[in-house]
Amino acid sequence: MVADSQCSHSTEWRALVREAIFETNDNEIAMRISAAEKAVVQRMHELYHGTGIDVEGEREALDDALYALRAWKIALENKTRAA
């Protein structure tokens, strides 16, 4: 049962990141980014004590996702300021 829960958490953050990056409704983007960031950080905390190749690969993917979300957030803020 724990493995199912961990598998669900490892895919949930990925779906939220995709939703944030591909959101086209300007009124929804900030909310999607925030939800994805929270899910990524939560998953990072869950993996903090984990070890192994799978954990390291997911940690790297989490770092990349957080970087992309923050870049998207900055771009959105700049767009809002320019408008």
N, C-alpha and C positions, 0 to 999 in steps of 0.2 A: 504494500500500500504506500509506503514512503517513496519508493521508486516512482510510482505513478504521480505522486504529488510533485516530486522534483522535476519530472519530465514535463508536467503541466506548467510549472514555473519557468522552466527553461524555454518553452515555446511561447508563453504568454507575453513576455517582454518583447520578443521578436515581432509578434503581431502588432503590438502597440507602436513599436518604432516604425514599422512599415506604414501603419495608418497615419502616423504623424507626418512622415516624409511625403506621402502621396495625397495628403488632404488638399483639396482645391478650394474649399470654402474658407475665405479669409477670416470669417467669424469663428471658425472652429480650430484653426491651426494652433493657436496658443494653448488651448485646452488639450489638444492631442499631444503637443510637445511635452507639456507638464505631466500628463498621465504616463507617457512613455519614459520620461526621465525618472519619475518615481518608481516605476517598475524595474528599470535598469539598476537603480541604486539599491532597491530592495533585494534584487537577485545577487548583486555584488556582495551585500551583507550575508546572504545565505551561503555563498561560496567562500567566504572569508577563510574558513578553517578547512576547506576541502583541499584534497590533493589528487594528483593523477593527470593523465594526458587530457582526458575529456574536460576536466575542470579548467585546466590551463587554456585550452582552446576557447572555452566559453568565456573565460575572463578576458581574453584578447578581443573577442567579439563584443563583449559588453563595453570595453574601453572604446572601441571603434564606434559603437552605437552612440555612446554618450558624447563623444567628440562631434559626431554628425548632428546630433540633436542640438547641441549648443551652437554649432555653426548656423544651423537653420534658424534657431531662435534669434541670434544676432542679426542675421539677414532680415528677418521679419521686423525686428526693432528698427533697423535702419530704413526699411521700406516705410514703416509707420511714421518715422520722423520726417522723411522726405515728402510725405503726402501733405 
